[in-house]
């Protein structure tokens, strides 16, 4: 299991990668981890990533499916973490901390 804490504007977002399962949590205190299906997704961000979905009414389902497929293609949790960090960094998410397998939290390098 790998957890990465990001800063996005004034929000703190934690991403937990456990095998092929990727969960998200906003806010550091309280709240619960949720799968990507429960997150608010920006249509403009989805279209920036996949312009072919511009006029598609099912854009949300398709972008989630594309994300899950890409995560499953990565062979290890470490590779999945690197993909997610690179992907979110494009949208100004700043990785702050990382935690591997329940060990002490470290600053992200």
C-alpha positions as CSV (number, residue, x, y, z in Angstrom):
1,X,0.0,0.0,0.0
2,X,1.2,3.5,-0.9
3,X,-0.3,6.8,0.1
4,X,0.5,10.1,-1.4
5,X,-0.7,13.4,0.0
6,X,-1.2,16.3,-2.5
7,X,-1.9,20.0,-2.1
8,X,-4.3,21.5,-4.6
9,X,-5.0,25.1,-3.9
10,X,-6.2,25.2,-0.3
11,X,-7.3,21.6,-0.3
12,X,-5.4,18.5,0.8
13,X,-6.0,15.3,-1.1
14,X,-4.8,11.9,-0.2
15,X,-4.5,9.1,-2.8
16,X,-4.1,5.5,-1.6
17,X,-2.9,2.8,-3.9
18,X,-3.5,-0.8,-2.7
19,X,-2.8,-3.2,-5.5
20,X,-4.9,-2.1,-8.4
21,X,-7.4,-0.3,-6.1
22,X,-7.0,3.5,-6.1
23,X,-8.9,5.5,-3.5
24,X,-9.1,9.2,-2.9
25,X,-9.8,11.3,0.2
26,X,-10.2,15.1,0.5
27,X,-9.4,16.8,3.8
28,X,-7.0,15.3,6.3
29,X,-9.3,15.0,9.2
30,X,-12.4,12.9,9.0
31,X,-13.9,11.9,5.7
32,X,-13.5,8.5,4.0
33,X,-11.6,7.1,1.1
34,X,-13.8,6.8,-2.0
35,X,-13.2,5.3,-5.4
36,X,-12.9,7.5,-8.5
37,X,-16.6,7.0,-9.3
38,X,-17.5,9.1,-6.3
39,X,-15.3,12.1,-7.1
40,X,-16.4,15.3,-8.7
41,X,-14.8,15.4,-12.2
42,X,-14.3,18.4,-14.3
43,X,-15.6,18.0,-17.8
44,X,-13.1,20.6,-19.1
45,X,-10.3,18.6,-17.5
46,X,-11.6,15.4,-19.0
47,X,-11.9,17.0,-22.5
48,X,-8.3,18.4,-22.1
49,X,-7.2,14.8,-21.5
50,X,-9.4,13.2,-24.1
51,X,-10.7,15.7,-26.7
52,X,-12.8,13.0,-28.5
53,X,-15.2,13.1,-25.5
54,X,-16.2,16.7,-26.0
55,X,-19.8,15.9,-27.3
56,X,-20.2,12.5,-25.6
57,X,-22.9,12.3,-23.0
58,X,-21.2,9.4,-21.3
59,X,-17.8,11.3,-21.0
60,X,-17.7,10.6,-17.2
61,X,-18.0,6.8,-17.5
62,X,-15.5,6.7,-20.3
63,X,-12.8,8.9,-18.6
64,X,-13.2,6.7,-15.4
65,X,-12.8,3.5,-17.5
66,X,-9.7,5.0,-19.3
67,X,-8.2,5.9,-15.9
68,X,-8.8,2.4,-14.4
69,X,-7.4,0.7,-17.5
70,X,-4.2,2.8,-17.3
71,X,-3.8,2.0,-13.6
72,X,-4.3,-1.7,-14.2
73,X,-1.7,-1.7,-17.1
74,X,1.0,-0.6,-14.6
75,X,2.8,-3.6,-13.1
76,X,3.6,-2.4,-9.6
77,X,2.1,-0.1,-7.0
78,X,5.2,2.0,-7.4
79,X,4.6,2.4,-11.1
80,X,0.9,3.2,-10.4
81,X,2.0,5.9,-7.9
82,X,4.4,7.5,-10.4
83,X,1.6,7.5,-13.1
84,X,-0.9,9.2,-10.7
85,X,1.7,11.7,-9.5
86,X,2.6,12.6,-13.1
87,X,-1.0,12.8,-14.2
88,X,-2.1,15.0,-11.3
89,X,0.9,17.2,-11.5
90,X,-0.3,18.4,-15.0
91,X,-3.3,19.9,-13.2
92,X,-1.3,21.7,-10.5
93,X,-1.6,19.0,-7.8
94,X,1.6,19.2,-5.7
95,X,2.8,16.0,-4.1
96,X,3.8,16.7,-0.5
97,X,4.2,13.4,1.4
98,X,4.4,9.7,0.7
99,X,3.8,6.7,2.9
100,X,4.7,3.2,1.9
101,X,3.2,0.1,3.6
102,X,2.2,1.9,6.8
103,X,5.7,3.2,7.5
104,X,6.4,6.7,8.6
105,X,5.3,9.5,6.3
106,X,8.2,11.1,4.4
107,X,8.4,14.3,2.3
108,X,7.9,13.7,-1.4
109,X,11.1,14.1,-3.4
